[in-house]
Every structure is written in structure tokens, then in C-alpha cells.
Amino acid sequence: MRNRRLLSLVLRSATAVTLAAAGYIHAVLYVDEYRFVHVVGPLFLLQASASFALAALLLAGTPPLLLRVAVAGVAAGALGGFAASRTVGVFGFTEHGLQPAPQAALSLVAETGTLVLLALWQITVPSRRRTVPAPRAAPARDRAGTRVPPR
């Protein structure tokens, strides 16, 4: 049990680090290059903000499943946006290859790492099955309504 808790703590912390790293990369790209790109620039800022906030929540304690889903959504959304910007374009914005270098490659590694760590963490989370206690029989009563002691 103790090893499982330690593993969960390590995976939670590592997930927060990779998520914050991806957020930092997006924040730097926003400041340096993308803040003037229509729609895409503010999306970089939104992704960075969400990554920092979710990373802080991960470090605050053992999160519920909904928080892990939100983290996966941010990482998968960033990867989806990356793929779309290199294929069909995003709001008229298109990029090619791993440009800007090295941020594009680092961002891919961080976001993929976040998803891999989340998957590992989800596998190691112990399932908490709730058992429903057996119903207790109502105390026996006689015709007058008084309790009858058990035999």
C-alpha cells in the first residue's frame, strides 16, 4: 500500500511538471511570436494558463478523476492543435515541420509525456469499490407493537 502511494505521488508530480513545462513553452511562444496572430495567439495564452492552473491543482493533492480528465484534455488539445496547424491549418494559420525550433519538439515531448504519465497513473490508482452493508432486519414486534427480544 505504501509503495502504491509513493508511486502515485511520483506520477502525480511528474505529470504536473510535464504539464507546467508545456504551459511554459506556450507562454514563451505567446510572448515572443504568437501574441499578434489572430485567434491562435490568445489560444496559446489560454493553453499556458490552463496548464499552470491544472499543474498547481495536481500538486495540491490527490485529484479526483475529473481533474485528470481536464489535464488529459489540455494536453490532447495542444497536440491536436499542433497537428491541425501543420495539416489543415487553424483559423487560417499554418506552420510546417517542427518550427519554431526547439520549442515545437519540446512541446510535443512534454504533452506526450503528460498523456503517458496520466495513463500510467490511472493504471496504478487503486479502485475504491464501495461495499453496501447488508440491510439489517427490523426488530420483531408483537401484535401490540412492543419489541420482542431475539431468541
Disulfide bonds with the S-S distance in Angstrom:
none
